C-alpha cells in the first residue's frame, strides 16, 4: 500500500522519475473543450485527437462508460483518457459523474500502470465539471491504485 500524495501544481507536468501516467475523466458524448482537458491539449495534441477518433469510431470499438485509453505523449509519459462521465450537464439523474464507471476505469488503469511500472498523476478527477465529490472518488483511487502499491500524486492547482 502506498499513501496518496497531494501536491500543489500542474498535473500535466508530473514531478516524478520513471514512467508516468496522467489520468483524467472524459465524458461519453465526444465533447472535449472545458476543464482539465484544456491543460492536456495545451501540452500535447495526441490525447484529444485520439479521444475524438475513438468517439467517432465508437460503433466499432470499446468507447463507453468505464473504458480507458492510454496515449503515449513522451517516451516516459502517457495520458489516460477515462470515460467516467455520462453527458455534460447536471440533470434529473444528478451530476454527470458515474462513480461505477470511474471505479472500472481506475481498476483498468491500475493494471496498465502496474504493467508499465508507472506512477499515476491526476487532478482531483471527476470533481470539476463532472460534479463528483472527492470523498467518493478518493477511496476508489486508493483501492484501485494505492492499495496495489502504485504511487499516486493528486495535484491541486
HELIX and SHEET records of a PDB file:
HELIX    1   1 UNK A   36  UNK A   43  1                                   8    
HELIX    2   2 UNK A   46  UNK A   56  1                                  11    
HELIX    3   3 UNK A   58  UNK A   60  5                                   3    
HELIX    4   4 UNK A   99  UNK A  116  1                                  18    
HELIX    5   5 UNK A  134  UNK A  144  1                                  11    
HELIX    6   6 UNK A  146  UNK A  148  5                                   3    
SHEET    1   A 6 UNK A   5  UNK A   8  0                                        
SHEET    2   A 6 UNK A 152  UNK A 156  1                                        
SHEET    3   A 6 UNK A 119  UNK A 122  1                                        
SHEET    4   A 6 UNK A  20  UNK A  27  1                                        
SHEET    5   A 6 UNK A  77  UNK A  85  1                                        
SHEET    6   A 6 UNK A  68  UNK A  74 -1                                        
END                                                                             
